[in-house]
Amino acid sequence: MYTQSITRSHRTAFVLLIDGSGSMAEEIRFRGKPMTKAEAVASITNGLLFELIERARRNDGVRDYYDIAVMTYSGNDEVYSLLPDGRKMISVAELAAREAPVRREIIECRMPDGSTALREIPSPAWVSPEAAGQTPMHQALDEACELLAEWCRNPAHAESFPPTVFNITDGEAT
């Protein structure tokens, strides 16, 4: 079993690969309301980024426990970063320091008595929904592999927690 903790001296990397193909425009019901798959994935991704920042937050600020990459794949073999300035990877402290647009989401909440109520919640929106073209998943996985190979070659990461890759898709590669 792997037991290395994530600390500033033993960082990790998180890579999110997001399917932005045309099929992500399909309507679904998510958190009690209709939306596209792309909108649901953007909401989940923004929530995860917020959670990563909050888990790194201490009294003295946001600590650099991890590096983050968020890439989308769609169109005709297009793979590109969704991070600010198109950077491939950014530290959690850098991401937290960036001004993110705020989106207001209406979610359905279950009340203690079993009823439901709608609640408007402001949340940062680093990622916007995208849905167009094909699903070049292979190219996205190749790019993530290259990015993480470079990250792992850094001597400062030699004893770090292994990187984690999330591939969020609704289908097969084209």
C-alpha positions as CSV (number, residue, x, y, z in Angstrom):
1,M,0.0,0.0,0.0
2,Y,1.2,3.5,-0.9
3,T,1.5,5.7,2.2
4,Q,3.2,9.0,1.1
5,S,1.3,12.0,2.3
6,I,0.7,15.1,0.1
7,T,2.7,18.0,1.5
8,R,4.5,21.1,0.2
9,S,7.7,19.0,-0.1
10,H,5.8,15.9,-1.4
11,R,3.4,17.5,-3.9
12,T,1.1,15.7,-6.3
13,A,-0.5,16.6,-9.7
14,F,-4.1,16.4,-10.7
15,V,-4.9,16.2,-14.4
16,L,-8.5,16.6,-15.6
17,L,-9.3,15.6,-19.1
18,I,-12.7,16.8,-20.2
19,D,-14.7,15.5,-23.2
20,G,-15.8,18.6,-25.1
21,S,-17.2,16.7,-28.1
22,G,-20.6,17.3,-29.7
23,S,-22.3,14.6,-27.8
24,M,-21.8,16.6,-24.6
25,A,-24.6,18.9,-25.8
26,E,-27.1,16.2,-25.0
27,E,-29.6,17.3,-22.3
28,I,-29.7,15.5,-19.0
29,R,-31.1,16.1,-15.5
30,F,-28.5,17.1,-13.0
31,R,-28.9,18.4,-9.5
32,G,-32.6,18.6,-10.0
33,K,-32.7,20.6,-13.2
34,P,-32.2,20.1,-17.0
35,M,-28.9,21.0,-18.5
36,T,-26.4,19.7,-21.0
37,K,-23.7,17.1,-20.1
38,A,-21.2,19.9,-20.8
39,E,-22.8,22.2,-18.3
40,A,-22.9,19.4,-15.7
41,V,-19.2,18.6,-16.3
42,A,-18.2,22.3,-16.1
43,S,-20.1,22.6,-12.8
44,I,-18.5,19.5,-11.4
45,T,-15.0,20.6,-12.6
46,N,-15.4,24.1,-11.1
47,G,-16.5,22.5,-7.8
48,L,-13.5,20.2,-7.8
49,L,-11.1,23.1,-8.4
50,F,-12.7,25.0,-5.6
51,E,-12.5,22.0,-3.3
52,L,-8.8,21.5,-4.1
53,I,-8.1,25.2,-3.3
54,E,-10.0,25.0,-0.1
55,R,-8.2,21.8,1.0
56,A,-4.9,23.6,0.5
57,R,-6.0,26.7,2.4
58,R,-4.4,27.4,5.8
59,N,-4.3,30.4,8.1
60,D,-1.2,31.7,6.1
61,G,-2.9,31.3,2.7
62,V,-3.2,28.6,0.1
63,R,-0.2,26.2,0.2
64,D,1.3,24.6,-2.8
65,Y,0.3,21.0,-2.2
66,Y,-0.4,20.2,-5.9
67,D,-0.2,21.2,-9.5
68,I,-3.4,21.2,-11.6
69,A,-4.0,20.7,-15.3
70,V,-7.4,21.0,-17.0
71,M,-7.6,20.0,-20.6
72,T,-10.4,19.5,-23.0
73,Y,-10.5,17.5,-26.2
74,S,-12.9,18.0,-29.1
75,G,-13.2,19.0,-32.7
76,N,-10.7,17.5,-35.1
77,D,-8.0,16.2,-32.8
78,E,-7.9,19.3,-30.7
79,V,-6.6,19.1,-27.2
80,Y,-6.0,22.3,-25.3
81,S,-5.8,23.7,-21.8
82,L,-8.8,25.4,-20.1
83,L,-6.6,27.0,-17.4
84,P,-6.0,30.8,-17.3
85,D,-3.7,32.0,-20.1
86,G,-3.8,28.6,-21.7
87,R,-1.1,27.3,-19.3
88,K,-0.8,23.5,-19.3
89,M,-0.3,23.2,-15.5
90,I,-0.7,25.7,-12.6
91,S,0.0,25.4,-8.9
92,V,-3.1,25.4,-6.6
93,A,-1.8,28.7,-5.0
94,E,-1.6,30.3,-8.5
95,L,-5.1,29.2,-9.4
96,A,-6.5,30.5,-6.1
97,A,-4.8,33.9,-6.7
98,R,-6.5,34.2,-10.1
99,E,-9.7,36.1,-10.4
100,A,-12.4,33.7,-11.7
101,P,-15.7,34.7,-13.1
102,V,-18.5,34.0,-10.6
103,R,-21.5,32.0,-11.9
104,R,-24.7,31.6,-10.0
105,E,-26.1,28.1,-9.9
106,I,-29.5,27.1,-8.8
107,I,-29.4,23.7,-7.0
108,E,-32.1,21.5,-5.5
109,C,-31.6,20.9,-1.8
110,R,-33.4,18.3,0.4
111,M,-34.8,19.8,3.5
112,P,-34.8,18.0,6.9
113,D,-38.5,17.4,6.5
114,G,-37.9,15.6,3.2
115,S,-39.2,18.4,1.0
116,T,-37.0,20.0,-1.6
117,A,-36.1,23.7,-2.1
118,L,-34.2,25.5,-4.8
119,R,-31.1,27.5,-3.6
120,E,-29.0,29.9,-5.6
121,I,-25.3,29.5,-4.9
122,P,-22.5,31.7,-6.3
123,S,-19.4,29.7,-7.4
124,P,-16.2,30.5,-9.2
125,A,-16.2,29.4,-12.9
126,W,-12.8,28.7,-14.2
127,V,-14.2,26.2,-16.8
128,S,-17.0,26.9,-19.3
129,P,-19.1,24.2,-21.0
130,E,-18.0,23.1,-24.4
131,A,-19.6,20.7,-26.9
132,A,-18.5,20.4,-30.5
133,G,-16.9,17.9,-32.9
134,Q,-15.3,14.6,-32.4
135,T,-13.8,12.8,-29.4
136,P,-10.0,12.7,-29.7
137,M,-9.5,10.9,-26.4
138,H,-6.3,9.1,-27.5
139,Q,-4.6,12.4,-28.2
140,A,-5.8,13.8,-24.8
141,L,-4.4,10.8,-23.0
142,D,-1.1,11.0,-24.9
143,E,-0.8,14.7,-24.0
144,A,-1.6,14.0,-20.3
145,C,1.1,11.2,-20.3
146,E,3.7,13.6,-21.8
147,L,2.8,16.4,-19.3
148,L,3.0,14.0,-16.3
149,A,6.2,12.4,-17.5
150,E,7.8,15.8,-17.5
151,W,6.3,16.6,-14.1
152,C,7.7,13.3,-12.7
153,R,11.2,13.9,-14.2
154,N,11.5,17.0,-12.0
155,P,13.8,15.9,-9.1
156,A,11.7,17.9,-6.6
157,H,8.9,15.4,-7.3
158,A,10.9,12.2,-6.9
159,E,9.3,11.3,-3.6
160,S,5.9,12.9,-4.3
161,F,2.5,11.3,-4.2
162,P,1.7,9.8,-7.6
163,P,-0.2,12.0,-10.0
164,T,-3.9,11.4,-10.6
165,V,-5.7,11.6,-13.9
166,F,-9.5,12.1,-14.3
167,N,-10.9,11.5,-17.7
168,I,-14.5,12.7,-17.9
169,T,-16.3,11.5,-21.0
170,D,-19.6,10.2,-22.1
171,G,-18.5,7.9,-24.9
172,E,-15.9,6.3,-27.0
173,A,-12.9,7.9,-28.7
174,T,-13.1,8.6,-32.4
